[in-house]
Amino acid sequence: MPPLQLIRTSLTLLAIGLCLFLIQASARFGFSRLLTRYALISNSVSVADEAVQLSPSDPETHRARAAILNRLQMPGEAVKSLETAATLRYRDDYLWIDLGNTKEELGNTAGALAAMDQAVHWAPHYAHTHWQRGNLLLRMGRPDDAFAELREATAANQTYFPNLMDLAWGVSRGDVKAAQDLIGIKNDSERNAWIRFLFTSKAFREAYELSGLSNSSIMNGGFEEPLMLNETGFGWIVSPEHKNRLAIDVSEKLEGAKSLQINLDGNWPPATALLSQTIIVEPETTYRLSFAVKTKDLVTGGPPVITVSDAANNQLFGKSENLPTATSPWTTLSFEFTTLPNSQAAVIRLQRNNCDSSPCPIFGTLWLDQFHIEQTKTTRKQ
């Protein structure tokens, strides 16, 4: 055979061999991935072992094996597979996080922290790596270092901010100043979120003070200002399903230029507060609440009423007489209530009395105006 032809034949055979090798390797890889998926579904270590043998350089096979071992409460073996996977794909921050969590489960917090360090190193601008490292530091009893990482995570992704507040609140054991220092509030958006958090955590007085409100009177009691229908916090809150029934009226008012008009078309469950506002109160103190009401063609078996309850435990402090039905001119109603020894705030609500029958519709129109509250006496020991 001529030398040139021999070279061509050799190259052809080499190419065929290479193709066969690649086909075989591809088949082994594909079958390995198929076994990996089946192993995860069936929770089978033996199938995962077969996948690793078929494709030992594929980090996914080792990762899947580790996942199964962790499910079977075998973290010691899982660590070995995760370490192999991390060696094969060392830039994968999620692999380092898995390795860190597994080492922590084994009690190796130093090794866990080293793994989390690698996760942050390879993904320094992503929130989840700082968040995972911060939580580990927190569990290690290093809150200052932990919250530095957690704040870094929040700076990268604001969706972590509610969790940051919750962790700070728990670590500080409800100490508002300490929690704020841990959170490190940087802007108005975070400040407002923190106020809402304090409100829902029943730290009413602290939330009120941070809101910059100057006194504990009823906000917008005459409905002269735009009606800000808050979902939480201070100011008037309207039940979402009934918000279209309320409107500021400039033609009907007792004093000032406006009042609140409420149009009722039948559906208002007695258990639902259509309108409410949370106010700051002093403990063991008696207050008088007054307001004005007018009605037109109001028909119902469960008349509306204004109630006041403790904001923390919803214990009823007092309520007004039934609001007038049918058609009535402006009438001023008032009643007194006394707060509890541990009261911080009270909730004023417009709701209905229970009916003797069900369903119990309500029709007509009512107007509210001039809500006022005044302290009449205190029963606290000085």
Beta strands, then each sheet from edge to edge (+ up, - down):
strand 1: 237-238
strand 2: 246-249
strand 3: 259-266
strand 4: 275-280
strand 5: 285-300
strand 6: 304-310
strand 7: 316-319
strand 8: 326-338
strand 9: 345-352
strand 10: 362-378
sheet 1: 1+ 4- 9+ 6- 7+
sheet 2: 2+ 3- 10+ 5- 8+
end
